[in-house]
Amino acid sequence: MSEFHPVSNNNAIPAPFPTFADESARRNSLIEALGKANCRKLGLFPIPENLTLSVVIPVYDEKATIHEIVRRVRAVPLRTQIIVVDDCSRDGTREVLRELEKTGDGDLKVVYQERNQGKGAALRTGFRYATGDIVVVQDADLEYEPEQYPELIQPIVDDMADVVFGSRFIGESHRVLYFWHSLANKYLTLLSNMFTNLNLTDMEVCYKVFRREIIQGIKLKSDRFGFEPEVTAKVARFKMKGQDGEPPRLCRIYEVPVAYHGRTYREGKKIGLKDGFQALYCIFRYAIAD
């Protein structure tokens, strides 16, 4: 993380913030000195300097949080392409986004939908603009921590995975909220696993990370929160092109624990009972055909 350097007197000029290259060099020197295994325990992950992470953020009426989530994504010590898709917000979010477009170094792309279509439709739009090596889905409501990107993408960087799911249920802290939401989540995950033959613990999690060629190679149809079971079903049977004469293979999928700071409905949570039934429909729908 960037830090101030102490100065000896009030007239001295403080040292500048470390650049991305400085951060990367410092991180890599620590990893070389301590070893990968020890650095993982300390939250240090080796990331290639030429890697670009595309962060796709669907937004609908998030005026209170959109500025902060963009700031936190920009603060992550990775080269990022930030794609915000505004799903026809009416609370002033668009005005905040127009101001944000004027800042930064061209890392932010904002797409304005002309009518409200849903999270899935916004993500489809965002994925089309992605040019990074890896693509991650980021909600705009501060329920998830962008600071966990290095850990989330590490299985792909290490060439152990092609897709990574976060999980709110396997080790990180999370806010204690609605029992029935939790029960529905676990039931939908179980049902999804039965059809996909995966053993995920949190199919509905926001944090899903893909090699770009995978997410751009899947034809998605769901407009609302049906995106989660649909993309899970399609990733489970997506076949990567074989290399060096090898036959095509299924995606390698990993899970990584993530922190979760859930919101109440009063604080702006939008998913509801209707979306639960739609997710149930999508599990059956996409288990049968694309």
Secondary structure by P-SEA (a helix, b strand, c coil): cbbbbbbccccccccccccaaaaaaaaaaaaaaccaaaaaaacbbbbbccbbbbbbbbbccccccaaaaaaaaaacccbbbbbbbccccccaaaaaaaaaaacccccbbbbbbcccccaaaaaaaaaaaccccbbbbbbcccccccccccccccccccccccbbbbbcccbbbbbbccaaaaaaaaaaaaaaaaaaccccccccccccccaaaaaaaccccccccaaaaaaaaaaaacccccccccccccbbbbbbbbbbbcccccccccccaaaaaaaaaaaaaaaccc
